[in-house]
Amino acid sequence: MRSLGWVLAVLIVMLQYPLWLGKGSWFKVWDLERQLEEQQDANAALAVRNQQLAAEVKDLKTGYDAIEARARYELGMIKQDEVFFQVMEQGTAEVPIQEERP
């Protein structure tokens, strides 16, 4: 009778092994669920970014205001017959270096 108990105990352990430590174990399922949540968060952030880029593309295709703003701020362009003033803060002006000539 005692050996039957040991045999049943070993069978129970053998049946539990794949559940806890095998290929489709609970630990792997939990890890995959965590990875899935991280990927869904990353996808949500990228979806927001894609929406912003799509709105910017639409604005660039349909309106001249966005093109003008981009040309002004990124390329430093000005309109014709416009006067450009550059205001420098005190202490940030660069002093030209004068080279000594022999």
N, C-alpha and C positions, 0 to 999 in steps of 0.2 A: 504494500500500500504506500509505503514511503517512496519508493522509486516512481510510482505513478504520479505522485505529487511533484517530484522533481522534473519529470518529463513534461507535465503540464506547465510548470513554471518556465521551463526552457522554451516551450512552444509559445507561450504568451510573450516572452522576451523577444523571440524571433519574429513574431507578428508585429510587435511594437517598434522594432528597429527601423523599418522603412518609413513608418509614420513620423518618427522624430529625427532620424539621421540619414535617410535615404535620398534618392534623387528628387522626389517631390515632397520633401519633408516640410513640416510646419515652419521651421526656421527659414528655409528658402522662400516659402510663400510670404512670410513677414518681410523679408528683405526685398522681394520683388514688389510688394505693395508700397514699401517706402520709396523705392526707386521710381515707381509709377507716379507717386504723388510729387516727387521732385521734378520729374519730367513734365507733368501737367502744369506745375507752377512756371517752369521755364517756357513752356508753350504759350501760356497765358500772357507772360511778359512780352514774348515775341509777337503775339497777335496784336497787342496794343501798339507796339512799335510799327508793325506793318500797317495798321490803320492810320497812324500819324504820317507815315511815308506816302500812303495812298492819297491822303488829303493834301499833302504838299504837292504831289505830282498833279493832282486835279487842279490845284490853284495855279500852278505854273503853266498848265496847258490852257486854262481859260482866262486868266487875268494878267494884266500887265503890271499891276501893283507889286505882286510877288517877285516878278522878274526884275523890276526896277529896284526894289529893296535889296535883293540879292546882289545886283550889280553895284549898288552903292556901298554896302557893308563888306562884301567879300572881295570885290575887285577894285574898290576905291574910285569908281567912275562918278562923273558929275554930268548934269544936263548941259546942253548948249546954252550959252549966255548966262550961265550960273557962276557965281563967285564962290570959291572954296576958301574957307577960313579954317585953320588948324589952331586950336587953343591948347597950349601946353601948360601943365601945372608948374608952379614955381619949384625950382630945384631939379626938375627932370630934363631940362634942356641940355643937350649935348654940346660940349664946347669942342670946336674943331681943333685937332692937334696940328700944330704948326711944325713943319720939319725945318731943322737948321740946315742952311746951305752954306758950304764953305767958301 
